[in-house]
Amino acid sequence: MAVLTETIETTLGIDEAFAFVGDFANSQLWDPGVASSVRADSGEVRVGSAYNLAVRVAGGVQPMTYTVTHLDPPRRVVLAGEGAGVKATDDIRFTATESGTRIDYTADIQLVGVRRLLAPFAGGAFRKIAENARDGMQRALDERAATAAR
């Protein structure tokens, strides 16, 4: 349906960037589309770690569950999300750069069930959601980098 790709550059080192973004409990700190995100288990993030999100959709809030399906610290985390009428795969890759870290974020969003009929009309809305998440992640990473530099 919609495959969205965003790239973010940060001065944070790869380990710090991965620890923050790779733990989806932090998604409410950078994604304005996430009203809340709570880890469903404890311990270190691992394959199978799950997160219960409340996602802002069309003026309301809908529950979504994300599960880590692939984990390769500090280079990559993949999460599978599922909610009412939507499935998503978020593939987040981290690359060390001379000045910090580049994050390549790909979200594959699929409308399912009766909502799949809306797919041809949802592209613009999904694009705006991705841009807001990218901008929020950039702000959160910039704030963390500034704090670390002090």
N, CA, C and O of each residue as an XYZ file, in Angstrom:
600
protein
N       0.835     -1.182      0.000
C       0.000      0.000      0.000
C       0.869      1.229      0.000
O       0.965      1.916     -1.017
N       1.514      1.528      1.132
C       2.375      2.699      1.205
C       3.709      2.290      1.803
O       3.771      1.755      2.910
N       4.772      2.548      1.058
C       6.116      2.341      1.574
C       6.743      3.724      1.676
O       6.931      4.411      0.672
N       7.062      4.117      2.895
C       7.582      5.447      3.172
C       9.006      5.334      3.682
O       9.294      4.506      4.546
N       9.891      6.154      3.157
C      11.291      6.122      3.560
C      11.732      7.516      3.959
O      11.487      8.488      3.244
N      12.382      7.603      5.105
C      12.916      8.863      5.612
C      14.348      8.639      6.074
O      14.706      7.540      6.498
N      15.163      9.678      5.992
C      16.545      9.622      6.465
C      16.776     10.766      7.434
O      16.371     11.903      7.189
N      17.434     10.443      8.537
C      17.738     11.413      9.576
C      19.236     11.340      9.846
O      19.808     10.250      9.879
N      19.867     12.481     10.038
C      21.278     12.547     10.429
C      21.341     13.149     11.832
O      20.653     14.126     12.130
N      22.169     12.559     12.683
C      22.336     13.062     14.041
C      23.810     13.042     14.421
O      24.589     12.256     13.882
N      24.182     13.904     15.347
C      25.547     13.893     15.847
C      25.718     12.881     16.979
O      26.833     12.662     17.451
N      24.622     12.266     17.414
C      24.739     11.197     18.412
C      25.493     10.023     17.811
O      25.365      9.735     16.621
N      26.269      9.356     18.629
C      26.944      8.140     18.188
C      25.934      7.046     17.895
O      24.790      7.109     18.345
N      26.356      6.054     17.149
C      25.454      5.001     16.713
C      24.846      4.235     17.890
O      23.671      3.873     17.842
N      25.619      3.984     18.936
C      25.082      3.238     20.083
C      23.966      4.010     20.779
O      22.936      3.439     21.138
N      24.180      5.315     20.967
C      23.154      6.143     21.615
C      21.911      6.283     20.742
O      20.786      6.186     21.232
N      22.120      6.512     19.447
C      20.986      6.658     18.532
C      20.180      5.366     18.482
O      18.950      5.395     18.512
N      20.871      4.240     18.406
C      20.181      2.955     18.354
C      19.404      2.695     19.648
O      18.253      2.261     19.607
N      20.035      2.960     20.790
C      19.375      2.710     22.079
C      18.083      3.513     22.199
O      17.089      3.019     22.731
N      18.096      4.750     21.707
C      16.914      5.609     21.828
C      15.835      5.236     20.818
O      14.690      5.000     21.206
N      16.169      5.178     19.542
C      15.169      4.924     18.498
C      14.775      3.451     18.461
O      13.614      3.128     18.208
N      15.723      2.561     18.710
C      15.456      1.124     18.627
C      14.550      0.599     19.720
O      14.011     -0.502     19.602
N      14.374      1.364     20.779
C      13.443      0.996     21.848
C      12.147      1.764     21.607
O      12.063      2.955     21.908
N      11.137      1.085     21.063
C       9.897      1.748     20.659
C       9.104      2.326     21.825
O       8.120      3.032     21.601
N       9.505      2.048     23.062
C       8.869      2.715     24.205
C       9.142      4.214     24.129
O       8.408      5.011     24.712
N      10.201      4.598     23.409
C      10.535      6.012     23.231
C       9.795      6.660     22.072
O       9.913      7.870     21.879
N       9.047      5.906     21.305
C       8.418      6.474     20.107
C       7.484      7.634     20.430
O       7.322      8.538     19.610
N       6.873      7.625     21.599
C       6.000      8.748     21.966
C       6.798     10.023     22.194
O       6.226     11.114     22.190
N       8.108      9.909     22.394
C       8.958     11.080     22.595
C       9.356     11.736     21.282
O       9.777     12.893     21.277
N       9.230     11.017     20.158
C       9.625     11.609     18.885
C       8.554     11.569     17.810
O       8.646     12.323     16.841
N       7.551     10.727     17.938
C       6.517     10.634     16.907
C       5.230     11.289     17.407
O       4.578     10.752     18.304
N       4.853     12.439     16.843
C       3.633     13.110     17.303
C       2.369     12.301     17.019
O       1.310     12.614     17.562
N       2.458     11.279     16.189
C       1.313     10.414     15.921
C       1.110      9.350     16.983
O       0.124      8.614     16.939
N       2.030      9.257     17.940
C       1.938      8.252     19.012
C       1.559      8.962     20.306
O       2.331      9.760     20.838
N       0.363      8.664     20.806
C      -0.099      9.265     22.062
C       0.589      8.626     23.259
O       0.899      9.306     24.238
N       0.830      7.311     23.183
C       1.555      6.621     24.250
C       2.156      5.337     23.699
O       1.664      4.757     22.731
N       3.234      4.912     24.347
C       3.904      3.671     23.976
C       4.450      3.041     25.244
O       5.231      3.654     25.971
N       4.027      1.805     25.501
C       4.421      1.107     26.719
C       4.967     -0.264     26.340
O       4.344     -1.006     25.580
N       6.114     -0.582     26.870
C       6.699     -1.903     26.619
C       5.875     -2.944     27.359
O       5.536     -2.767     28.529
N       5.556     -4.035     26.664
C       4.716     -5.092     27.230
C       5.520     -6.117     28.015
O       4.945     -6.923     28.746
N       6.858     -6.099     27.874
C       7.714     -7.024     28.608
C       8.832     -6.209     29.257
O       8.779     -4.980     29.257
N       9.826     -6.873     29.800
C      10.905     -6.147     30.470
C      12.249     -6.724     30.050
O      12.323     -7.691     29.292
N      13.299     -6.115     30.557
C      14.650     -6.554     30.220
C      15.159     -5.834     28.995
O      14.570     -4.851     28.546
N      16.260     -6.330     28.458
C      16.824     -5.728     27.260
C      15.893     -5.941     26.077
O      15.184     -6.945     25.998
N      15.906     -4.977     25.156
C      15.136     -5.138     23.920
C      15.703     -6.339     23.172
O      16.918     -6.470     23.029
N      14.811     -7.224     22.692
C      15.228     -8.441     21.999
C      14.161     -8.814     20.985
O      13.067     -8.248     20.991
N      14.472     -9.758     20.121
C      13.446    -10.269     19.212
C      12.304    -10.799     20.073
O      12.527    -11.567     21.008
N      11.096    -10.388     19.755
C       9.921    -10.765     20.534
C       9.455     -9.688     21.500
O       8.329     -9.752     21.993
N      10.310     -8.685     21.787
C       9.863     -7.583     22.647
C       8.649     -6.928     21.996
O       8.605     -6.739     20.781
N       7.667     -6.587     22.823
C       6.410     -6.036     22.299
C       6.111     -4.694     22.955
O       6.485     -4.428     24.097
N       5.416     -3.857     22.176
C       5.047     -2.516     22.618
C       3.574     -2.282     22.324
O       3.093     -2.595     21.235
N       2.869     -1.736     23.286
C       1.471     -1.356     23.103
C       1.422      0.149     22.885
O       1.753      0.934     23.774
N       1.005      0.533     21.687
C       0.935      1.945     21.326
C      -0.509      2.398     21.235
O      -1.403      1.620     20.901
N      -0.720      3.673     21.539
C      -1.982      4.352     21.249
C      -1.638      5.346     20.153
O      -0.892      6.298     20.383
N      -2.184      5.124     18.957
C      -1.816      5.887     17.775
C      -2.944      6.841     17.409
O      -4.113      6.458     17.364
N      -2.569      8.098     17.146
C      -3.556      9.099     16.758
C      -3.955      8.868     15.303
O      -3.111      8.870     14.407
N      -5.267      8.667     15.082
C      -5.790      8.409     13.736
C      -7.116      9.140     13.578
O      -8.051      8.929     14.351
N      -7.187      9.999     12.573
C      -8.444     10.667     12.199
C      -9.188     11.241     13.399
O     -10.387     11.014     13.558
N      -8.482     11.979     14.234
C      -9.121     12.640     15.366
C      -9.365     11.757     16.570
O      -9.900     12.227     17.574
N      -8.993     10.500     16.499
C      -9.155      9.580     17.619
C      -7.841      8.903     17.952
O      -6.791      9.259     17.416
N      -7.906      7.929     18.836
C      -6.732      7.155     19.233
C      -7.075      5.680     19.096
O      -8.095      5.217     19.606
N      -6.203      4.944     18.395
C      -6.413      3.524     18.156
C      -5.242      2.721     18.733
O      -4.095      3.159     18.650
N      -5.522      1.557     19.311
C      -4.425      0.724     19.824
C      -3.692      0.016     18.682
O      -4.293     -0.376     17.681
N      -2.398     -0.133     18.860
C      -1.563     -0.880     17.931
C      -0.501     -1.598     18.733
O       0.011     -1.057     19.712
N      -0.167     -2.798     18.333
C       0.894     -3.555     18.983
C       2.041     -3.726     18.000
O       1.834     -4.130     16.855
N       3.244     -3.418     18.449
C       4.454     -3.615     17.651
C       5.318     -4.666     18.333
O       5.451     -4.679     19.557
N       5.906     -5.549     17.525
C       6.783     -6.600     18.030
C       8.097     -6.563     17.260
O       8.104     -6.452     16.034
N       9.206     -6.657     17.983
C      10.523     -6.699     17.348
C      10.668     -8.050     16.646
O      10.558     -9.100     17.280
N      10.914     -8.016     15.337
C      11.070     -9.246     14.556
C      12.509     -9.499     14.138
O      12.877    -10.627     13.811
N      13.321     -8.451     14.149
C      14.741     -8.587     13.798
C      15.512     -7.561     14.609
O      15.089     -6.411     14.732
N      16.638     -7.975     15.159
C      17.437     -7.068     15.976
C      18.911     -7.348     15.736
O      19.384     -8.468     15.929
N      19.630     -6.314     15.313
C      21.065     -6.406     15.055
C      21.715     -5.125     15.589
O      22.087     -4.247     14.810
N      21.853     -5.015     16.932
C      22.401     -3.789     17.520
C      23.847     -3.569     17.072
O      24.592     -4.542     16.956
N      24.257     -2.367     16.825
C      23.477     -1.139     16.747
C      23.122     -0.764     15.304
O      23.013      0.419     14.980
N      22.944     -1.753     14.451
C      22.759     -1.463     13.026
C      21.321     -1.517     12.523
O      20.977     -0.798     11.584
N      20.475     -2.347     13.121
C      19.142     -2.511     12.529
C      18.154     -3.075     13.541
O      18.489     -3.932     14.358
N      16.925     -2.568     13.461
C      15.800     -3.141     14.187
C      14.601     -3.127     13.239
O      14.371     -2.150     12.526
N      13.839     -4.227     13.242
C      12.628     -4.327     12.436
C      11.489     -4.668     13.383
O      11.608     -5.557     14.227
N      10.380     -3.946     13.229
C       9.208     -4.172     14.066
C       7.999     -4.410     13.179
O       7.842     -3.773     12.137
N       7.152     -5.331     13.601
C       5.889     -5.583     12.918
C       4.776     -5.021     13.785
O       4.686     -5.319     14.976
N       3.926     -4.199     13.171
C       2.832     -3.572     13.900
C       1.489     -4.054     13.393
O       1.327     -4.361     12.212
N       0.526     -4.118     14.304
C      -0.821     -4.529     13.916
C      -1.839     -3.800     14.778
O      -1.701     -3.696     15.996
N      -2.868     -3.298     14.099
C      -3.957     -2.624     14.783
C      -5.234     -2.830     13.994
O      -5.256     -3.607     13.039
N      -6.289     -2.148     14.378
C      -7.580     -2.275     13.711
C      -7.464     -1.789     12.267
O      -7.368     -0.587     12.017
N      -7.475     -2.714     11.333
C      -7.474     -2.366      9.920
C      -6.140     -1.963      9.339
O      -6.086     -1.460      8.216
N      -5.046     -2.172     10.084
C      -3.731     -1.776      9.577
C      -2.648     -2.750     10.044
O      -2.678     -3.253     11.167
N      -1.699     -2.997      9.155
C      -0.480     -3.736      9.480
C       0.683     -2.894      8.991
O       0.591     -2.229      7.958
N       1.769     -2.925      9.732
C       2.936     -2.126      9.362
C       4.203     -2.908      9.651
O       4.257     -3.720     10.575
N       5.211     -2.651      8.854
C       6.564     -3.135      9.119
C       7.479     -1.922      9.105
O       7.575     -1.216      8.101
N       8.147     -1.686     10.218
C       9.081     -0.575     10.346
C      10.493     -1.155     10.368
O      10.842     -1.925     11.263
N      11.295     -0.783      9.382
C      12.670     -1.266      9.244
C      13.583     -0.059      9.444
O      13.604      0.857      8.622
N      14.337     -0.066     10.545
C      15.159      1.086     10.913
C      16.623      0.662     10.893
O      17.032     -0.252     11.609
N      17.411      1.351     10.049
C      18.830      1.019      9.884
C      19.695      2.194     10.326
O      19.383      3.354     10.057
N      20.782      1.868     11.005
C      21.683      2.856     11.584
C      23.076      2.669     10.976
O      23.600      1.557     10.920
N      23.659      3.775     10.526
C      24.995      3.736      9.950
C      25.845      4.809     10.616
O      25.460      5.977     10.670
N      27.007      4.402     11.123
C      27.928      5.377     11.715
C      28.481      6.267     10.610
O      28.822      5.799      9.524
N      28.562      7.562     10.911
C      29.150      8.536      9.984
C      30.294      9.243     10.702
O      30.498      9.036     11.898
N      31.034     10.066      9.988
C      32.129     10.816     10.613
C      31.620     11.741     11.710
O      32.316     11.984     12.696
N      30.403     12.257     11.537
C      29.877     13.224     12.500
C      28.837     12.637     13.453
O      28.344     13.354     14.323
N      28.488     11.356     13.315
C      27.485     10.755     14.192
C      26.852      9.527     13.576
O      27.509      8.504     13.386
N      25.547      9.639     13.257
C      24.796      8.480     12.777
C      23.778      8.903     11.729
O      23.138      9.947     11.861
N      23.631      8.096     10.693
C      22.539      8.253      9.729
C      21.525      7.153     10.034
O      21.880      5.990     10.225
N      20.263      7.550     10.074
C      19.171      6.602     10.321
C      18.291      6.574      9.083
O      17.754      7.598      8.661
N      18.152      5.392      8.511
C      17.263      5.187      7.367
C      16.052      4.416      7.876
O      16.168      3.283      8.345
N      14.892      5.050      7.775
C      13.658      4.513      8.354
C      12.681      4.223      7.221
O      12.288      5.128      6.485
N      12.293      2.962      7.084
C      11.308      2.573      6.077
C      10.101      1.985      6.785
O      10.226      1.073      7.603
N       8.931      2.519      6.460
C       7.668      2.012      7.009
C       6.816      1.504      5.852
O       6.520      2.245      4.915
N       6.430      0.251      5.924
C       5.544     -0.364      4.932
C       4.188     -0.521      5.615
O       4.026     -1.358      6.502
N       3.223      0.285      5.199
C       1.916      0.331      5.853
C       0.867     -0.272      4.925
O       0.726      0.131      3.771
N       0.140     -1.238      5.454
C      -0.897     -1.926      4.684
C      -2.245     -1.770      5.384
O      -2.376     -2.095      6.564
N      -3.235     -1.278      4.665
C      -4.596     -1.285      5.195
C      -5.177     -2.666      4.900
O      -4.993     -3.207      3.809
N      -5.875     -3.227      5.877
C      -6.430     -4.575      5.735
C      -7.928     -4.552      6.021
O      -8.466     -3.583      6.556
N      -8.571     -5.626      5.656
C     -10.009     -5.719      5.860
C     -10.727     -4.680      5.023
O     -10.287     -4.349      3.922
N     -11.812     -4.173      5.532
C     -12.607     -3.204      4.802
C     -11.832     -1.895      4.564
O     -12.112     -1.172      3.609
N     -10.866     -1.601      5.429
C     -10.076     -0.370      5.274
C      -9.206     -0.390      4.019
O      -8.794      0.665      3.536
N      -8.925     -1.573      3.492
C      -8.089     -1.624      2.279
C      -8.753     -0.899      1.113
O      -8.079     -0.514      0.157
N     -10.070     -0.711      1.186
C     -10.770      0.040      0.143
C     -10.369      1.517      0.142
O     -10.524      2.210     -0.863
N      -9.855      1.988      1.275
C      -9.427      3.380      1.392
C      -7.993      3.585      0.914
O      -7.539      4.724      0.799
N      -7.283      2.514      0.638
C      -5.861      2.585      0.299
C      -5.545      3.594     -0.808
O      -4.578      4.344     -0.669
N      -6.309      3.645     -1.892
C      -5.954      4.601     -2.950
C      -6.011      6.063     -2.511
O      -5.431      6.929     -3.166
N      -6.701      6.340     -1.417
C      -6.881      7.717     -0.962
C      -6.005      8.073      0.230
O      -5.995      9.225      0.664
N      -5.271      7.107      0.767
C      -4.550      7.300      2.027
C      -3.106      7.737      1.863
O      -2.457      8.084      2.851
N      -2.585      7.732      0.646
C      -1.167      8.024      0.429
C      -0.720      9.357      0.990
O       0.321      9.427      1.644
N      -1.477     10.414      0.755
C      -1.114     11.740      1.250
C      -1.108     11.803      2.762
O      -0.237     12.439      3.356
N      -2.068     11.153      3.388
C      -2.134     11.137      4.852
C      -0.939     10.383      5.430
O      -0.341     10.827      6.411
N      -0.589      9.245      4.828
C       0.562      8.482      5.299
C       1.858      9.272      5.112
O       2.741      9.215      5.968
N       1.980      9.996      4.021
C       3.175     10.805      3.763
C       3.325     11.863      4.851
O       4.428     12.081      5.352
N       2.220     12.527      5.225
C       2.252     13.565      6.265
C       2.634     12.954      7.616
O       3.409     13.548      8.366
N       2.104     11.791      7.923
C       2.446     11.095      9.167
C       3.943     10.803      9.205
O       4.590     10.997     10.234
N       4.495     10.335      8.078
C       5.925     10.020      8.006
C       6.778     11.276      8.172
O       7.793     11.247      8.868
N       6.376     12.368      7.544
C       7.133     13.618      7.670
C       7.110     14.131      9.106
O       8.128     14.601      9.614
N       5.961     14.043      9.757
C       5.859     14.478     11.150
C       6.744     13.621     12.054
O       7.412     14.140     12.949
N       6.748     12.310     11.817
C       7.587     11.404     12.612
C       9.062     11.709     12.372
O       9.845     11.752     13.320
N       9.449     11.921     11.114
C      10.838     12.258     10.789
C      11.258     13.540     11.500
O      12.315     13.587     12.130
N      10.430     14.580     11.400
C      10.759     15.853     12.028
C      10.836     15.725     13.546
O      11.707     16.319     14.180
N       9.928     14.952     14.124
C       9.945     14.736     15.571
C      11.174     13.955     16.014
O      11.763     14.252     17.053
N      11.561     12.951     15.220
C      12.763     12.188     15.545
C      13.989     13.088     15.460
O      14.870     13.024     16.318
N      14.047     13.918     14.439
C      15.188     14.826     14.286
C      15.293     15.750     15.494
O      16.381     15.937     16.038
N      14.164     16.333     15.920
C      14.168     17.227     17.085
C      14.629     16.489     18.340
O      15.470     16.994     19.085
N      14.083     15.300     18.574
C      14.431     14.546     19.779
C      15.908     14.158     19.788
O      16.569     14.237     20.823
N      16.421     13.740     18.638
C      17.838     13.376     18.562
C      18.733     14.606     18.729
O      19.766     14.534     19.395
N      18.341     15.735     18.127
C      19.109     16.974     18.282
C      19.146     17.406     19.751
O      20.183     17.850     20.243
N      18.008     17.275     20.453
C      17.962     17.644     21.873
C      18.861     16.721     22.690
O      19.569     17.185     23.583
N      18.843     15.443     22.400
C      19.694     14.494     23.128
C      21.170     14.788     22.868
O      21.993     14.728     23.780
N      21.496     15.108     21.608
C      22.882     15.418     21.263
C      23.344     16.693     21.973
O      24.473     16.759     22.458
N      22.474     17.700     22.034
C      22.827     18.955     22.708
C      23.040     18.725     24.192
O      23.968     19.284     24.776
N      22.200     17.914     24.809
C      22.329     17.595     26.218
C      23.637     16.831     26.473
O      24.333     17.102     27.451
N      23.965     15.889     25.603
C      25.178     15.104     25.751
C      26.431     15.969     25.585
O      27.466     15.682     26.186
N      26.341     17.020     24.776
C      27.483     17.895     24.512
C      27.782     18.824     25.686
O      28.882     19.369     25.777
N      26.813     19.009     26.586
C      27.001     19.933     27.725
C      27.875     19.352     28.787
O      28.127     20.001     29.802
